[in-house]
Amino acid sequence: MKPADLRGILKYVPQYRNKTFVIALDGVITESENFSNILLDVAVLCSLNIRVVLVHGISSQVKKITDTMEGFTPSDLDGTGITDDQTLKVALIAANRCTHEILEGLTTADLRAVTCNGITAHPMGIIHGVDHQFTGKVERVDVEMFQTLLKDGIIPVAPPLGFDGEGNTYRVNSDNIAATLGIQLQAQKVIFVTSEDGLFCNGHIIGNIQSENLRQKLNDPANTWKPEQISKAQYAIQACRQGVPRVHLINGLVNESLLKEVFSNEGVGTLIYANEYQQIRRASRKDIRTIMVLIKQAMETEELSLRTYQDIENRIQDYYLFEIDSHAVACVALHPFSGKEAGELACLFVNPNHENKGIGSKLVHFIEDKARTLHFKKLVVLSTQTYTFFKSKAGFTDGSESDLPPERLQKYHESQRRSKILIKSLI
């Protein structure tokens, strides 16, 4: 691990310390060559005082076992369909094997872990006239048991099984268990570790999406989804609605995907969030250095005009930062023109890691709204390299030197940048 990577991780430590992450591993992941690396990533999380609950699926294991059973086809693979008596027996064998392998791997990573009977389930019952037999759904979680284990530094490992008060066992979908645990344990994150790079809609990966927007997409019949991902999307929405701030889908076959998703604000998979995890706020004096670092390269390439620390400090009340999970990834300024009902949209910059995600447009719209509240009738932009963005995507048109007040016009000529002058009416 590079020192820069370690610094990147450490800045998240105060935010995640003593928080709970529910990590749900698809069955195929526990059989993969990268599984041992995932457990090492879990060890890193635990070393930072992050409390981890592991949930695992067994679809891959059930299929492999039944493939060796001549003349037998399982009635269900993932705990969403009908589970007959024979399929339940296979599921028990698969779950016990998988849980044991996870416990072995955690032991190798010097982590304490246990499996427990903390998931109470009841039969899914008869749906549309079809008896689902031994397929169940989570009724409740023994929160006290899980919290006691987590407090003592022990990782609970939850198989896709549940028990009722009479000692009956039910096959339960692991996505259901993960989402319910996340809700009941007030987890900071639920992370689905799958064999896909993220959540796909119409063949395209979703980088991040608000849970309500995802619900609308799922309900739109025009959209197509990978069948095996629908359950995860549905339970992600449920988790977000009931208090889990973030749900992630990542590819567990890719090395270090778990750490990269957790400890970088751009991530590597799909992020589903409960509320607006992005925010724009006014900058303060303590943000000056952050702004300078953010725009340093853009000033060197003359995309932005040169600004000193003192320049920004003198007008810090004009600057705004766009944050993702409390980390600044973009900035913009609104400089009012003295004596005129107009102002300059300036210093618009987005970190290259976050380009093409609509952040620049959001900041332009924000500044427009802010200008309207100040009763400005016009916005002005001076640009040397991004004027096509302002004209094609932000609705600005060509202006002239007459749109600048005398003081700003003087600075315009002194800079010798020959920036294009663009304007936008706010009336």
Secondary structure, 3 states (H helix, E strand, C coil): CCHHHHHHHHCCHHHHCCCEEEEEECHHHHCCCCHHHHHHHHHHHHHCCCEEEEEECCHHHHHHHHHCCCCCCCCCCCCCCCECHHHHHHHHHHHHHHHHHHHHHHHHCCCCEEECCCEEEEECCEECCEECECEEEEEEECHHHHHHHHHCCCEEEECCEEECCCCCEEEECHHHHHHHHHHHCCCCEEEEEECCCCEEECCEEECEEEHHHHHHHHHCCCCCECHHHHHHHHHHHHHHHCCCCEEEEEECCCCCHHHHHHCCCCCCCEEEECCCCEEEEECCHHHHHHHHHHHHHHHHCCCCCCCCHHHHHHCHHHEEEEEECCEEEEEEEEEECCCCCEEEEEEEEECHHHCCCCHHHHHHHHHHHHHHHCCCCEEEEEECCCHHHHHHCCCCEECCHHHCCHHHHHHHHHHCCCCEEEEEECC
